[in-house]
Amino acid sequence: LLYGIIGNLLMAIICYSRNNPYSRPFILIISQIITSNFISFIPYVIVLLPGLLLSKKYAYKTWMNFAFCTVRIFSTFATIHFSFVLSLNRFVAVVLPKFNALFESGKLYFLFLFAWLTAFVKDFKIHFNLTNFVEIWALFLSITMLLMYSAIICNIRNRFITVNNETRKTFTIKTEDKTKALRTAKYERSMLIQAAMTCGGLILGSLLIFILPMILIKIFSQKILIPMNIFHCLYFIFYRCILPTAFFLTSEYARRDLYLALKINVVKPILLLTKYDIDAAVEILRDGSLNEENSSYKNFVIVISDKIYCNDKTITIIADWFHSSFIF
């Protein structure tokens, strides 16, 4: 649970960081999935954990169990709907780029609103007898996503083979267009892997939640309900961790940006140089001579000589700067 919360939070930070390579529609869709994931964590933090840590009576309150089930089901279907929107966005961007303008317009927000509203349908299944329809709808979306990803895989593979063939024919690798196409294919494949992992988790969840319980109840009767519900809770928590895990595993930019964000800058102790030390280092820099006696200034001289062109005027400026900057 803690890993899922931290992973989704870090993914949100990376997506909204500066100079990220992701498109605006992709970031908006990912933010909706992250929001639904955080909504799904609420019942576990407010209901399940206090029930385990405080007392059993706390866990068996009727309204808490009802709220737990309602929020869990709502967030699950919201995740399914936005995962489908993400798959559709990837499909249009790779296979049908001429329709990509639909995701750049304001119509995308109406699609988000429709996805959130349809997530409530599962809560009204008792009143309108929509149980079978909702289960079929979830399975239909999962299979449709799998088909879209299959089409994306074929398109990327054909594009990559075409670029390689053109590169071999022209006997050049450094052409700008071909290099850019290769980078694009690599980027699209990484996006495809993380989306395909999300889709695979959805299909597996649909089978485990809608089909497997009916089979197990016929075999083990009602005794299997408690282990099955525990397994469902574990799946819901695990699935919320799939997207951030796939995101950081497949995106080189995300890993690099996360490393830079979490990197601890160790402040090295400042070497306090006397006037004699600075003058000696400047003389060594001017003469270009190093021996055992002045080896202590070696790093200082190398750093300066690597950064700038050292003539007499530059050395004088360096000496004046060091004399005014260091405290003696």
Contacts in CASP RR format, 6 or more apart in sequence:
PFRMAT RR
TARGET T0000
AUTHOR 0000-0000-0000
METHOD contacts of the structure
MODEL  1
LLYGIIGNLLMAIICYSRNNPYSRPFILIISQIITSNFISFIPYVIVLLP
GLLLSKKYAYKTWMNFAFCTVRIFSTFATIHFSFVLSLNRFVAVVLPKFN
ALFESGKLYFLFLFAWLTAFVKDFKIHFNLTNFVEIWALFLSITMLLMYS
AIICNIRNRFITVNNETRKTFTIKTEDKTKALRTAKYERSMLIQAAMTCG
GLILGSLLIFILPMILIKIFSQKILIPMNIFHCLYFIFYRCILPTAFFLT
SEYARRDLYLALKINVVKPILLLTKYDIDAAVEILRDGSLNEENSSYKNF
VIVISDKIYCNDKTITIIADWFHSSFIF
1 41 0 8 1.000
1 44 0 8 1.000
1 45 0 8 1.000
1 49 0 8 1.000
1 237 0 8 1.000
3 241 0 8 1.000
4 37 0 8 1.000
4 41 0 8 1.000
4 237 0 8 1.000
4 240 0 8 1.000
4 241 0 8 1.000
4 244 0 8 1.000
5 38 0 8 1.000
5 41 0 8 1.000
7 241 0 8 1.000
7 244 0 8 1.000
7 245 0 8 1.000
8 34 0 8 1.000
8 37 0 8 1.000
8 38 0 8 1.000
8 240 0 8 1.000
8 243 0 8 1.000
8 244 0 8 1.000
10 244 0 8 1.000
10 248 0 8 1.000
10 258 0 8 1.000
11 30 0 8 1.000
11 34 0 8 1.000
11 243 0 8 1.000
11 244 0 8 1.000
11 247 0 8 1.000
11 248 0 8 1.000
11 254 0 8 1.000
12 30 0 8 1.000
12 31 0 8 1.000
12 34 0 8 1.000
13 261 0 8 1.000
14 20 0 8 1.000
14 247 0 8 1.000
14 254 0 8 1.000
14 257 0 8 1.000
14 258 0 8 1.000
14 261 0 8 1.000
15 22 0 8 1.000
15 27 0 8 1.000
15 30 0 8 1.000
15 31 0 8 1.000
16 27 0 8 1.000
16 31 0 8 1.000
17 257 0 8 1.000
17 261 0 8 1.000
20 27 0 8 1.000
20 253 0 8 1.000
20 257 0 8 1.000
21 187 0 8 1.000
21 253 0 8 1.000
22 30 0 8 1.000
23 93 0 8 1.000
24 104 0 8 1.000
25 89 0 8 1.000
25 103 0 8 1.000
25 104 0 8 1.000
25 108 0 8 1.000
26 86 0 8 1.000
26 89 0 8 1.000
26 191 0 8 1.000
28 108 0 8 1.000
28 112 0 8 1.000
29 82 0 8 1.000
29 85 0 8 1.000
29 86 0 8 1.000
29 89 0 8 1.000
30 86 0 8 1.000
30 243 0 8 1.000
32 78 0 8 1.000
32 82 0 8 1.000
32 85 0 8 1.000
32 112 0 8 1.000
32 115 0 8 1.000
33 79 0 8 1.000
33 82 0 8 1.000
33 83 0 8 1.000
33 86 0 8 1.000
33 243 0 8 1.000
34 243 0 8 1.000
36 75 0 8 1.000
36 78 0 8 1.000
36 79 0 8 1.000
36 82 0 8 1.000
36 119 0 8 1.000
37 75 0 8 1.000
37 79 0 8 1.000
37 240 0 8 1.000
37 243 0 8 1.000
39 71 0 8 1.000
39 74 0 8 1.000
39 75 0 8 1.000
39 78 0 8 1.000
40 71 0 8 1.000
40 72 0 8 1.000
40 75 0 8 1.000
40 76 0 8 1.000
40 79 0 8 1.000
40 236 0 8 1.000
40 240 0 8 1.000
41 240 0 8 1.000
42 71 0 8 1.000
43 67 0 8 1.000
43 68 0 8 1.000
43 71 0 8 1.000
43 72 0 8 1.000
44 233 0 8 1.000
44 237 0 8 1.000
47 59 0 8 1.000
47 64 0 8 1.000
47 65 0 8 1.000
47 67 0 8 1.000
47 68 0 8 1.000
48 59 0 8 1.000
48 68 0 8 1.000
48 233 0 8 1.000
50 58 0 8 1.000
50 59 0 8 1.000
51 58 0 8 1.000
51 59 0 8 1.000
52 59 0 8 1.000
58 64 0 8 1.000
70 123 0 8 1.000
72 236 0 8 1.000
73 122 0 8 1.000
73 123 0 8 1.000
74 119 0 8 1.000
74 120 0 8 1.000
74 122 0 8 1.000
74 123 0 8 1.000
75 119 0 8 1.000
76 236 0 8 1.000
77 118 0 8 1.000
77 119 0 8 1.000
77 121 0 8 1.000
77 122 0 8 1.000
77 134 0 8 1.000
77 138 0 8 1.000
78 115 0 8 1.000
78 116 0 8 1.000
78 119 0 8 1.000
79 202 0 8 1.000
79 239 0 8 1.000
79 240 0 8 1.000
80 138 0 8 1.000
80 141 0 8 1.000
80 142 0 8 1.000
80 202 0 8 1.000
81 115 0 8 1.000
81 116 0 8 1.000
81 118 0 8 1.000
81 119 0 8 1.000
81 141 0 8 1.000
82 112 0 8 1.000
82 115 0 8 1.000
83 141 0 8 1.000
83 145 0 8 1.000
83 195 0 8 1.000
83 198 0 8 1.000
83 199 0 8 1.000
83 202 0 8 1.000
84 141 0 8 1.000
84 144 0 8 1.000
84 145 0 8 1.000
85 111 0 8 1.000
85 112 0 8 1.000
85 115 0 8 1.000
86 195 0 8 1.000
86 198 0 8 1.000
87 144 0 8 1.000
87 145 0 8 1.000
87 148 0 8 1.000
87 149 0 8 1.000
87 195 0 8 1.000
87 199 0 8 1.000
88 148 0 8 1.000
89 103 0 8 1.000
90 148 0 8 1.000
90 149 0 8 1.000
90 152 0 8 1.000
90 191 0 8 1.000
90 192 0 8 1.000
90 195 0 8 1.000
91 148 0 8 1.000
91 149 0 8 1.000
91 151 0 8 1.000
91 152 0 8 1.000
92 99 0 8 1.000
92 100 0 8 1.000
92 102 0 8 1.000
92 103 0 8 1.000
93 100 0 8 1.000
93 103 0 8 1.000
94 152 0 8 1.000
94 155 0 8 1.000
94 156 0 8 1.000
94 188 0 8 1.000
95 151 0 8 1.000
95 152 0 8 1.000
95 155 0 8 1.000
102 108 0 8 1.000
121 130 0 8 1.000
121 134 0 8 1.000
122 130 0 8 1.000
122 134 0 8 1.000
124 130 0 8 1.000
125 131 0 8 1.000
125 134 0 8 1.000
135 206 0 8 1.000
135 210 0 8 1.000
138 206 0 8 1.000
138 210 0 8 1.000
139 203 0 8 1.000
139 206 0 8 1.000
139 210 0 8 1.000
141 202 0 8 1.000
142 199 0 8 1.000
142 200 0 8 1.000
142 202 0 8 1.000
142 203 0 8 1.000
142 206 0 8 1.000
143 203 0 8 1.000
145 199 0 8 1.000
145 202 0 8 1.000
145 203 0 8 1.000
146 199 0 8 1.000
146 200 0 8 1.000
146 203 0 8 1.000
149 192 0 8 1.000
149 195 0 8 1.000
149 196 0 8 1.000
149 199 0 8 1.000
152 188 0 8 1.000
152 192 0 8 1.000
153 192 0 8 1.000
156 185 0 8 1.000
156 188 0 8 1.000
156 189 0 8 1.000
156 192 0 8 1.000
159 181 0 8 1.000
159 185 0 8 1.000
160 182 0 8 1.000
160 185 0 8 1.000
163 178 0 8 1.000
163 181 0 8 1.000
163 182 0 8 1.000
163 185 0 8 1.000
166 178 0 8 1.000
167 173 0 8 1.000
167 175 0 8 1.000
167 178 0 8 1.000
172 178 0 8 1.000
173 179 0 8 1.000
190 250 0 8 1.000
190 251 0 8 1.000
190 252 0 8 1.000
191 250 0 8 1.000
193 246 0 8 1.000
193 249 0 8 1.000
193 250 0 8 1.000
194 243 0 8 1.000
194 246 0 8 1.000
194 247 0 8 1.000
194 249 0 8 1.000
194 250 0 8 1.000
194 251 0 8 1.000
195 246 0 8 1.000
197 242 0 8 1.000
197 243 0 8 1.000
197 245 0 8 1.000
197 246 0 8 1.000
198 242 0 8 1.000
198 243 0 8 1.000
198 246 0 8 1.000
201 239 0 8 1.000
201 242 0 8 1.000
202 239 0 8 1.000
205 235 0 8 1.000
205 239 0 8 1.000
208 231 0 8 1.000
208 232 0 8 1.000
208 235 0 8 1.000
209 232 0 8 1.000
209 235 0 8 1.000
212 228 0 8 1.000
213 228 0 8 1.000
216 224 0 8 1.000
216 228 0 8 1.000
217 224 0 8 1.000
217 225 0 8 1.000
247 254 0 8 1.000
248 254 0 8 1.000
248 255 0 8 1.000
248 258 0 8 1.000
272 326 0 8 1.000
272 327 0 8 1.000
272 328 0 8 1.000
273 281 0 8 1.000
273 322 0 8 1.000
273 326 0 8 1.000
274 328 0 8 1.000
275 323 0 8 1.000
275 328 0 8 1.000
277 297 0 8 1.000
278 319 0 8 1.000
278 322 0 8 1.000
278 323 0 8 1.000
278 326 0 8 1.000
279 319 0 8 1.000
280 294 0 8 1.000
280 297 0 8 1.000
281 297 0 8 1.000
281 300 0 8 1.000
281 301 0 8 1.000
282 315 0 8 1.000
282 318 0 8 1.000
282 319 0 8 1.000
284 290 0 8 1.000
284 294 0 8 1.000
284 297 0 8 1.000
284 301 0 8 1.000
285 301 0 8 1.000
285 304 0 8 1.000
285 305 0 8 1.000
285 310 0 8 1.000
285 315 0 8 1.000
285 318 0 8 1.000
286 310 0 8 1.000
286 312 0 8 1.000
286 315 0 8 1.000
288 301 0 8 1.000
290 297 0 8 1.000
290 298 0 8 1.000
290 301 0 8 1.000
304 310 0 8 1.000
304 318 0 8 1.000
308 314 0 8 1.000
END
